[in-house]
Structure formats: C-alpha cells, structure tokens
Amino acid sequence: MFLLLHLLILLAGISTARKPIWPFDFRWSSAGPYPGWNCLHIGHSISAKVNHWNDNYLCWKGFRSDPGLKWSTKGPVAGMKCTHVLLLLERYVLTNSYLCESENTNYDFSWAPLRAIPGKSCIQWRDNGDIHSRNDNFLCADNQLPERDGMFPSDFVFSYRGIPTGYNCINAQKHRYFCWRQIVKDPGLRWSQSGVLEGWNCQEIGQTGLGFLCMSRDSHVRLERIIDLVEFKEGN
C-alpha cells in the first residue's frame, strides 16, 4: 500500500502542468488559434473595420497549464495586473486595450508600441494577412528560461525579413535585424546611426554610412565574429 501511494503521488507530480515559460512557450498567431496550442483571442470592438484583426491570438503550448491571462478592451480588469496595450495600426489607434494576468503570476509584461525593449524578450504582434500591418508592436517581458552564453554562429542570425520567431533582435535600420536566440544571454549589441557610442566597442557597417554596430565591452561574444555574420547588400 505504501509503495502504491508513493507511486500515485509521483505520477501526480509528473502530470502537473507548469505555467508556460516566457517567451519559449508563447507565440503570436494572426491566422486563428495555432494547432495544438491554447490561445487567447485578441479581438476588439472595431475588428470588423480592421482588416483581418478578428483572427489574432496570443497562444501558449497546449501541454502547459492556463497562465490565467485575460484580454480586455474596456479598461483594466479588477483584481488583476494589467498592461496597457496601445495598438498602433496603420489606420487606427486602439487606446483602451489591456492584457491582464493574475496577481500570483510573474510575467510582468511591458508593451512596446514603437520597437522591442532592449534587455527583454519580445514577441511581435503583427497581422500577416494585412498588407498595411505595422511591424512595431511588441509584447515584452523578462526571459524566464535559464540563460546560457550564445554559441557562435549557431545562436545568431542576420535577418532582412523582420524578427524571426524565437529570437531577440536589434533593429539595424529599416528591415535589417541582428538577432540571437531567446534562450541565450543578451550579447550586449546596440545599433547607432549617430557615431560611436561612448564606452562601447563599435564598428561602422557598410560603405554608404549605414551606421555603427556596437557591443558592450564585457560581452561574451567578439564583435568581429558578429561582423562576419553580416552580408549587407546595398539597396536592401
């Protein structure tokens, strides 16, 4: 009987689902609920006027427990921690939306309506079905995964097509991004179009004055190796 009871307790502990880990267990979908995931509908009262907006969802892996999130377009939800989501769309600005979490969760979201927040892990909210959709709305929070040093080159990528899923990035003018996996430490990269940053190691990129890629002096990655990753094409 003792062994059976011990086994049941062990199995119960194994089957207890953990809350989703930010950002690894979350993703954004602009084409309805993502298959195999649980999702929160991110709608709005003017969805019918905004192309494709009614099929947008914030999703988390299906084997994780419900994180207790709520979406409100009527102000903060009483008794919850709420983040004001100022949605900047191409033809509308939605000002009364909130993403709320239970008081006992520790996501502590931040909303970034202009660019991803340096030092935080961000998921881009973009409607891929709308040709007028903006690229500068981000939901951000601290990375909850145990971080490790990034390994070069497997943990880094240079993107011409926006922020890849599962990566944190800095914007290097227009649609160019330097990115690293969300499961590794921030390598301490910054982009400057106003010259060398004081106290940083910087190198000018491109032959037409695109700007400077800078790295903190205590970074675990060598700046020269990041530079080797970049293949700027004039006119891109």
ABEGO torsion letter per residue (X at the ends): XAAAAAAAAAAAAAABBBBBBOAAABBBBAAEBBBGBBBBBBBBAAAAABBGAAABBBBBBAABBBAGBBBBAAEBBBGBBBBBBBBBBAABBBAABBBBBBAABAAGBBBBAABBBBGBBBBBBBBAABAABBAABBBBBBBABBBBBBBOAAABBBBAAEBBBGBBBBBBEEABBBBBBAABBBAGBBBBAAEBBBGBBBBBBEAAGAEBBBBBAABABBAAAAAAABBBBBGX
